[in-house]
Amino acid sequence: MIAQLILSALLSAILVYAWVQYRRVPAVAFLAVFATISGLYFVWVPSHATLLAELAGIGRGVDLFIYIWVVMSLLALLNVHLKIRAQTEVITALVRQLALANTRSRESAP
């Protein structure tokens, strides 16, 4: 019961945060709201998680959610990696332009 209350409080905080962020990133906020509501449901009715896991061919509901969590974490990590790589390419292009501009200004200076 204590674990359910703690998990519910944490999921509720995530739900509020996702709702606040809806204007900035609607798709991500919608998925976060859906995942949070699903999480709250399965926290309070864990037997349904076990049924869902058995339908998927996995023994326990907890195992199913651990597998889902690993996949979601890997997707988030890939997303962050791609964003950092894109930002690095933009910074490289800006630095090149700045270096060329500085070279041109030095050549034109007396």
Secondary structure as GFF3:
##gff-version 3
##sequence-region A 1 110
A	DSSP	alpha_helix	2	20	.	.	.	ID=ss1
A	DSSP	alpha_helix	26	44	.	.	.	ID=ss2
A	DSSP	alpha_helix	46	55	.	.	.	ID=ss3
A	DSSP	alpha_helix	61	108	.	.	.	ID=ss4
###
